[in-house]
Amino acid sequence: MVKNDSSKIKELMEKGIEKIIERENLLRKLLSGKKLRIKHGIDPTGPKIHLGRALQFWKLKEFQNLGHTVVLIIGDFTAQIGDASDKETMRKPLSQKEVAINMKGYLGQIGKILDMKKVELHYNSEWFLEMKVKAFIDLQMLFSVQQLINRRNFKKRWEENKPIGFHELDYPIFQGYDSLMVRADVETGGADQLFNLKAGRQIQSAFGQNPQDIMTLKMLWGLDGRKMSTSWGNIITLLDPPSEIYGKIMSMKDELIDNYFDLATRLPKEEISEIKKLPNPRDQKAVLAKEIVGMYKGEKEAAKAAENFDKIFRFHEMPSNIKIFKTSRLKYPTLDLLFDSELAESKSEAKRMVEGGGVDIKIKNKNLKIKNWKEQIEIEDGMIIQFGKRKFIMIKVK
């Protein structure tokens, strides 16, 4: 049953919103009690969903709570092409195998926010692998080269004589066709997606469907002040450990606090206003970090993360929940140990951390810095390895 709760609809159309097309039309439909089909597409360009993408799912949750149908499209086909909306260079296309690996855990992560039992789920390979060349050319004929090339990022690359792939020009057409196939009433996306979302309206109109309304959300900035992007690595993901999420928020620039409170939390405006009155930005970030960890990991994990952060950074103590890594080896190549113990996600990351002076061994009240990644580490029972500022393991010899 659809609810036309005016206060909830007002929040839906205001919180985190950048732009709505057509606002009056969408408001009228929401108040009418008609059950709408709310489309959102996500390309599995990496295995982890970050907070910037999670904003979209929280907005979809608001639609879901009002009784509307969320139509989720996993872009297993379009991910192989890559959306160029925010890219200043031609991105490397993904293989079918890479896409399959990336999307393995997507539904579990999205399910932290949406009720997946009520989601209508599609993979856009359903229709694109069946599409004939003539049908695609018919779609291309709905757009002009000028229309596509005058997009902000393409125009900039054109002027700087940087390559623009033909496949990149086709991406908005593919995304727009998704809207036709699922008969979308509304599509949500990031502010950088506006051109692609408008393509959906154009294609729907050409095929006799009512054009979808569009809702774009404001951008959540990454930890380096740019847009949060998997490609740039400036992200906080839903799969990050609680201590990692907490630590990343505590270490971000003070000027990002407002952006994160307003977009990445579900706190009411009045409560956020009170928190922002705290004179020390560190205290504001502590509340923010605990709130965000609690949203995805639970209140107990948030409390633990806060306690361990304070132990390490305020009181210079060891965290209370150090992960145990068991081995029977008495000597261990440095990069292998850092990777096998899951301190580093890759050996190249382990190498960079060692070269940057970020790996320490604590043993018998001594602190030793690992300086040469080519060396082997002599293993002793109970030794602690610190990787960067927030990751620790204790080694137990079997």
N, C-alpha and C positions, 0 to 999 in steps of 0.2 A: 504494500500500500504506500502511495506517495504522500508525503507530508508537505503542506504548503505553509509551514511555520515561517512567518515573515521575518522574525528576528534571526533565525538560522539562515534564511536565504540572504538576508542583508550581510551577515558575516561571510557567507560563501562568496559573495560578489565583491567583498572589500578586502579581506585579509590576504595580504601577499600579492594582490592583483596588480599587474602592470597595465593591461589593456583588455577590453572586452569588445568583440564585434559580433553581433549587433546587441548592444546592451539592453535596449528597451524590449527587443524581441525576446531575448533570453529571460528577462525578468517576467515578462508576460506569460511565457511558457511555464516557468517555475511556479508562478502563483496560480496557474490554471489547474494544477494537480495532474497534468499529463506526465506519464512515465517517459523519461527521456533516455536516449542512448548516448552515453558519455564516452567518447573514444580517447584513448591515450596509447601512443606507441613508444616502445623502448627498444633500442638496438643493443644487443649484448656485445659491446665493444671491449668489455673487460669482465672478469668474473665477479666483481664486487660492486654493489650499488652504493653510491655515495650520498651524503646528506642533501646535496643539490638536487639529485634526482628524486630523493625521498619526498621533497616538498610537493612534487606532483601527486604522489600517492596519498599524502595527507589531504590534498584538495579533492582527489577522487573519493576519499573516505567521507568527506562532507556530503558529496553527492549521494554516495551509497547510504549514508545515514538518513537521507531524506527519501530513500526508496527508489532512486533511479538506478538504471542498469549501467554498470561500468563495463565497457568493452575494451579489453586489454589486448594489444597486438604486440607480440614479441617479433621484432624484425630480424628473423633468422636469415632472410634473403637480403634485406637492405643493409644489414651489418657488413655484408661482404663488399658493399660499395662504399659505404661510409658517408655520413652527413657532413657536408663542408660548411655548415652554417657559421661556425666560429673559427674556422681554420684559415691561417694565413699562408699555408703551404699545402700541396697536394698530399693527402694522407695515404698511408700504405693500406691497400685493401686487405681484408682478412680472408683466410681460407675457410672453407666449410667446416673443416675439423676444428679450427680455432674458435669459430662461432659456437660449435656444439659444446666445446669445453667451457666456454665462458657462460653459457646460459644454463648449465647444469643446476646451479643453486639459486637461480633467479626467483623462482616461484616461492621458495622458502623465505627468501629475504623480503619479497613483496608482501608475503603473508604476515609479516610482523606488523603491517599497517592495515591492509585490506582484508575483508572476509572473502577468501578465495572461493568459497562455496557459492557465493553470489556473483562472482565475476564471470563474464562471457569471454573466454580465452581463444585467441587465434594466433597462428604463426603465419606471417605473410608469404611464406613459400607456398602456402595452400593455393594461392591464385597465380603468383608470378611464375612458378615452374610450369604452369599450364598455359600461360599467355602466348599467343601467336605473335610473330613479328608484325603482321599487319595491324593487329589490335594496338600494339605499342606505338607504331607510327601514327595511328589515329590519335592517340593521346598526345604525342609530341606536337601534332598539328594544332593543338589548342593553345600553344605557347609560342612566343617569339624568342629568337636568340637575344634580342635587346632586353627583353623582360628578364631573362635569366642572368645575362652577363652584367646587368646594372645593379645586381645585389651588392651590398656594401663590400663584403669581403672579396667577391670576384672582381669587382671594379678596381679595388686596391691592387690585387694581384696582376690584373691586366696592365695597369699603369706602371707597375714595377717590373713588368716583363717576367713574372713568375708563371710556371706552368699551371694550366687549368685543364683537368681531364674531362673528356666528353662524358664519362660516367658520372662525374660530379654534377654536371648540368641536369642529368636525368633524375637525381635523387628527389627533388621536390615533386616531380611527376609521380614517382613511385609512392611517396608518402600520401600525396593527394588521392591516388587511386585506392589506397587502403580505406579512406573515408567513404568512397563510393561503395566498396565491397561490403562494409558493415552498416551502411545506411546511418551514418553518425548524425546525431542532432547537435552535438557539441564536441569540440576537440580542445583538449588542454595541452599546453606545452610551455617551454621556457620563452622568455622574451626574444631570444635569438632565433626562435623557430617561426616567427610570424610569417615570413615568406612561404615556408612550406605549408603552414596551416591554411593560408589563403589559396594555395594551389588546390587544396581539397575542395574549397567552395567553388572554384572555377570548374573543376572536373564534375562535381555533383550537378551543377547548373547545366552543363553541357549534356548530361545524360538524363535530365528531367527530374532530378531529386531536388528537394529543398536544400539550399546551401547551409552547411553547418554553421552555428555560432562558434566564435573563437574566444578562448580565455587563455591569456598568457600570464605567467607568474613572474614576479621579480626574481632577479638572480641572487643566489647565495654565493658570496665570494669565497674563493679558495684560500688556503692558509697563507698564500703569498700575495693576496690582494687582487689576483686575477679571477676570472670565472672558475668555479670549481670544475675540474675536468680530469677524467681518467688519463687522458693523453699527457697531461702536464704533471700528474702525480701529486697535486696540491690538495689532496682529498682526505676526508674522514669518511670511512665506509661503515656500513651496518655490520660487517663481519669483524671489524677491528675489536680487539679485546677491550674491556671496560677501561683498564688503566691507560691504554693507548688513546682512546677517545678523550678521556679526561685530560691527559697530558698535552695532547695536541691543542685542545681549546685553551688550556692555561698558558700555552706558549705563543698563542697567536697575538697579532698586533691589537693594541687597545682600540684602535679606530674601527675594528670589525665587530665589536661587542653589540652595538645597536642592530646591525644587520642580522646577526645570529639570534638575538632575542626575538626580533620581530618575525623572522622567517623560519627558523629552525626549531622553535619551541611552540607549544600549544597554550602557553600561559596567557591569561587575559591582559589587556592593555593596562588596566589599573595596577595589577601586580608587577608588571614589567616597569612601570613608572616608579613604583616604590623601590624596586631593586636598583634602578639607575640612580637613585639618590645616595647610594652608598659611596662615600668619598674616594675609596681606594679601588681602582680598576681591577686589582687582583681579587678583591672580594666579590666584585660583580662577576668576574669570570669563574670564580669558584661555584657560585650559584648556577651560572649558565652550564658549566661542565657537568655538575651533578644532575641538573634537570635533563640534559640531553642523554647522558648515560642511562638515567632512569627510564626514559622513554623506550629505549631499545633493549636494555639489559635487565631492567628491574631495579627497584629501590635499594635492595640489599647490595647488589653489585655496585651501584652508584656510591653508596656509603663506604664500601671497601676501597673503591678507587680513590675517593677523597682522602681516606685515612692513609693509604699507601703513598699518595702524592705528597702529603704533608710530611710523612716520615722521611722521605727521600730528600725533598727540596727545602723544607722548613727546619726540620730537626736533624737532618743528615744521618738518618738511621736506615737500616735495611728494610725493604718491604716485608710484610708478614706472610705473604702468599707466594713465595718464590717457587717457580716451576722446577721440578726435579728432572734431570736428564741422566739416565742410567747407561753405563757403558762398561765393557770389560777391557777396553783398550787402555794401555798405559801411556801410549803416545798417540797423538791425534793431529793430523794436518789442520792447520788453523782454519782455512776456508771450509773444509769438510765439517769440522766441529760446529762452526757458527751456522752452517746451513742445516746439518742433520739435527741440531737441537732446536731448529726453527727460530733462532734469534734473527737470522737473516732470511729473506724470502728468496734470495738467489746468491750464488757465489760472487757474482759481480757486485752486489750490494755489500756483501761481507768484505770484499777487497776494498771498496771505497771507504767503508767505515774504519778499517784498520789504517789505511793510508791517511785518513783524517784524524787519527788519534782518538777514536771513539770507542776502543775496546780495552777493557781493564780486567785484570784477574785479582781477586781478593782471596788471600789465603794466609792463615795464621797471623791475622792482624797486619798483613803487608799488602800494599797495593802495587801491582805491576802492570805497566802499560804494554800492550802488544804492539810492536813497531814494524815487524816484518811478517807479512802474510804468507811468505814462502816457508816459514819455519813450522815445526811441529810443537804442539803444546804438551808438556809432560803432565799427565793427569794425576791428581791426588784427590782422595775421597773428601768431600765437603767443600771443595774449592768453588768459588762463586765467580761467574763471568758476567760482567756488565757490558751491554751492547747499546751504545748511545746513552741517552739520559734515563730511559724508562724501562728498558728490557733487562731482565736478570734470569740466570739459571743457576741452580746448584747441582754439581755433579756428584753422583753416587756411583762408586765402583762396585760392579756386581761381584 
